[in-house]
Amino acid sequence: MRPLLPAPIAAALLSGVLALTACAHADQNAAASKTATPGQAFSLARGESASLPDRSQLRFVAISADSRCPPKVQCIWAGDAVLEFEWTGADGAKSTLSFNTVSDARKSAGGWRIEVQGLDFASSPNATLKVDPE
């Protein structure tokens, strides 16, 4: 059986496809990671990560509960949300952090104090955070 394309042409096409795939993957990773400046608020969408000066990272994993009262609706109770994050220290050690927007909005990890300052009402909500050294 004869190949559809000569070997040099097939190799060139394959090389081009692999290069384009690598570029697309690199752009996707760059968009998913931010740099957090201590003392300044920043926002993360689910799946995004923020890097800190010591090379540790905080990734917004999920919203595991959300009973907040939506904007322009009168509610008896304001409600709250539970947010899940993954902390990766500079040494690569990982831990899970769970925040409640009303009663437990501050946690410590790796010498940093992390505070959830807000969660917007977008279809895919963004968390506003602040990180300070302990």
Phi, psi and chi 1 to 4 in degrees:
 res  aa     phi    psi   chi1   chi2   chi3   chi4
   1 MET       -  138.2 -178.3 -171.3  -89.9      -
   2 ARG   -94.1  137.2 -143.1  174.5  110.3 -150.7
   3 PRO   -66.0  152.2   14.9  -19.5      -      -
   4 LEU   -67.9  -37.0  -66.2  174.1      -      -
   5 LEU  -125.7  147.7  -66.0  171.6      -      -
   6 PRO   -61.4  148.3  -19.3   27.8      -      -
   7 ALA   -52.6  -45.4      -      -      -      -
   8 PRO   -62.5  -37.2  -21.7   30.4      -      -
   9 ILE   -71.3  -42.7  -67.6  174.0      -      -
  10 ALA   -61.5  -41.4      -      -      -      -
  11 ALA   -65.0  -40.4      -      -      -      -
  12 ALA   -66.3  -42.8      -      -      -      -
  13 LEU   -63.2  -44.7  -74.7  173.0      -      -
  14 LEU   -62.5  -41.8 -179.7   59.3      -      -
  15 SER   -61.5  -42.1  176.9      -      -      -
  16 GLY   -64.1  -43.5      -      -      -      -
  17 VAL   -63.2  -43.1  168.1      -      -      -
  18 LEU   -64.0  -39.2  -69.4  174.5      -      -
  19 ALA   -64.9  -43.9      -      -      -      -
  20 LEU   -63.6  -40.5  -71.1  172.8      -      -
  21 THR   -63.1  -42.0  -57.8      -      -      -
  22 ALA   -64.0  -41.4      -      -      -      -
  23 CYS   -63.9  -44.3  -71.6      -      -      -
  24 ALA   -62.4  -41.2      -      -      -      -
  25 HIS   -66.0  -41.1 -173.9   66.9      -      -
  26 ALA   -64.9  -41.8      -      -      -      -
  27 ASP   -63.0  -39.9  -72.2  -14.8      -      -
  28 GLN   -63.8  -43.1 -165.2  174.6   37.5      -
  29 ASN   -67.9  -38.4  -74.6  -18.2      -      -
  30 ALA   -64.1  -38.3      -      -      -      -
  31 ALA   -71.8  -23.8      -      -      -      -
  32 ALA   -89.3   -3.1      -      -      -      -
  33 SER  -123.4  135.1 -175.3      -      -      -
  34 LYS  -122.1  168.5  -62.5 -179.3  176.1 -173.5
  35 THR  -110.7  126.0  -59.7      -      -      -
  36 ALA   -95.3  131.9      -      -      -      -
  37 THR  -100.3  121.3  -58.1      -      -      -
  38 PRO   -53.4  136.5  -27.0   36.1      -      -
  39 GLY    86.6   -8.8      -      -      -      -
  40 GLN  -115.1  138.2  -66.1 -176.4    3.1      -
  41 ALA   -69.7  146.9      -      -      -      -
  42 PHE  -147.0  162.4   62.2   97.2      -      -
  43 SER  -121.0  149.8   67.1      -      -      -
  44 LEU  -132.1  137.7  -69.4  177.7      -      -
  45 ALA   -91.8  162.3      -      -      -      -
  46 ARG   -56.1  134.7  -80.8 -175.8  -75.2 -173.2
  47 GLY    92.1  -16.9      -      -      -      -
  48 GLU   -83.7  155.8  -75.1 -173.9  -36.5      -
  49 SER  -125.1  155.5  -63.8      -      -      -
  50 ALA  -125.7  134.6      -      -      -      -
  51 SER   -97.7  143.3  -62.0      -      -      -
  52 LEU  -107.6  166.1  -74.8  121.0      -      -
  53 PRO   -55.5  -28.8  -26.5   34.2      -      -
  54 ASP   -86.5   10.2   68.0   -8.3      -      -
  55 ARG    74.6   11.0  -64.7 -173.1  -60.8  138.9
  56 SER   -78.3  163.6   57.6      -      -      -
  57 GLN  -136.7  148.5  -70.8 -157.5  -25.8      -
  58 LEU  -123.9  122.7 -178.9   65.2      -      -
  59 ARG  -116.9  131.1 -175.2  171.1   65.4   89.6
  60 PHE   -80.6  110.5 -173.9    4.3      -      -
  61 VAL   -90.1  -52.3  176.9      -      -      -
  62 ALA  -165.0  165.0      -      -      -      -
  63 ILE  -108.4  109.0  -59.7  170.2      -      -
  64 SER   -87.6  -16.3   58.5      -      -      -
  65 ALA  -156.4  144.1      -      -      -      -
  66 ASP  -152.1  104.1 -169.8   -7.1      -      -
  67 SER  -116.4   22.9   65.6      -      -      -
  68 ARG   -67.8  148.1  -62.5  172.5  -59.2  144.0
  69 CYS   -76.6  123.2 -176.4      -      -      -
  70 PRO   -65.4  156.7   -8.3   16.4      -      -
  71 PRO   -58.8  148.8  -16.3   24.7      -      -
  72 LYS    63.7   21.9  -60.3 -179.3 -177.6  178.6
  73 VAL  -124.8  135.5  173.9      -      -      -
  74 GLN   -90.9  119.4 -172.7  173.1    5.6      -
  75 CYS  -120.4  154.1  -59.9      -      -      -
  76 ILE   -72.8  -34.5  -64.8  171.2      -      -
  77 TRP  -127.6  136.6 -176.6   54.8      -      -
  78 ALA   -67.2  -28.8      -      -      -      -
  79 GLY    81.9  179.3      -      -      -      -
  80 ASP  -153.2  177.0   62.2    2.7      -      -
  81 ALA  -138.4  153.4      -      -      -      -
  82 VAL  -115.9  121.4  178.2      -      -      -
  83 LEU  -111.7  137.9  -49.3  177.2      -      -
  84 GLU  -110.2  131.1  -52.8  -64.1  -27.1      -
  85 PHE  -128.4  157.1  -72.6   83.5      -      -
  86 GLU  -116.4  125.1  179.1 -177.8   74.8      -
  87 TRP  -100.5  128.7  174.4  -94.1      -      -
  88 THR  -119.6  114.2  -55.6      -      -      -
  89 GLY   -70.4  167.9      -      -      -      -
  90 ALA   -59.6  -25.1      -      -      -      -
  91 ASP   -85.6   -1.2   61.8   -3.5      -      -
  92 GLY    93.0   -7.4      -      -      -      -
  93 ALA   -69.3  136.2      -      -      -      -
  94 LYS  -112.7  147.8  -65.1 -176.0 -177.2 -147.6
  95 SER  -148.1  157.2   59.6      -      -      -
  96 THR  -100.1  135.9  -59.6      -      -      -
  97 LEU  -120.9  131.1  -59.1  173.3      -      -
  98 SER  -119.4  124.6 -178.3      -      -      -
  99 PHE  -115.0  139.3  -64.1   84.7      -      -
 100 ASN  -106.9  125.6 -178.3  -65.5      -      -
 101 THR   -63.2  -19.8   57.4      -      -      -
 102 VAL  -103.3  -50.6  173.4      -      -      -
 103 SER  -104.5  -11.9   62.9      -      -      -
 104 ASP  -151.3   60.7 -164.9   17.8      -      -
 105 ALA   -89.3    0.0      -      -      -      -
 106 ARG  -125.2  137.5  -68.9 -176.4 -169.4   98.6
 107 LYS  -140.8  163.1  -59.0  -82.1 -179.1  179.4
 108 SER  -118.9  142.3  -66.9      -      -      -
 109 ALA  -157.1  130.6      -      -      -      -
 110 GLY    55.0   34.5      -      -      -      -
 111 GLY    83.7    9.5      -      -      -      -
 112 TRP  -118.8  146.3  -63.1   96.3      -      -
 113 ARG  -104.4  120.3 -174.8  175.4   50.6 -104.6
 114 ILE  -110.2  130.9  -55.4  154.8      -      -
 115 GLU  -128.1  128.9  177.9 -177.1    1.2      -
 116 VAL   -84.6  116.2  173.0      -      -      -
 117 GLN   -96.6  -16.7  -64.7 -173.3  -36.5      -
 118 GLY  -179.8  165.9      -      -      -      -
 119 LEU  -142.9  118.1 -178.8   66.0      -      -
 120 ASP   -78.0  177.2   66.5   22.5      -      -
 121 PHE  -105.2   23.7  -78.5   93.3      -      -
 122 ALA   -65.8  165.3      -      -      -      -
 123 SER   -60.8  -31.9   59.2      -      -      -
 124 SER  -121.8   90.9  179.9      -      -      -
 125 PRO   -60.4  142.7  -19.4   30.2      -      -
 126 ASN  -100.2  136.9  -67.6  -54.8      -      -
 127 ALA   -93.9  135.8      -      -      -      -
 128 THR   -99.7  127.6  -59.3      -      -      -
 129 LEU  -128.8  161.2  -55.6  149.6      -      -
 130 LYS  -139.1  136.0 -175.5  177.1  172.7 -171.2
 131 VAL  -124.3  129.8  179.9      -      -      -
 132 ASP  -130.3  149.8  -70.9  -56.2      -      -
 133 PRO   -67.4  146.6    6.3   -6.9      -      -
 134 GLU   -78.6      -  -76.4 -169.3  -58.5      -
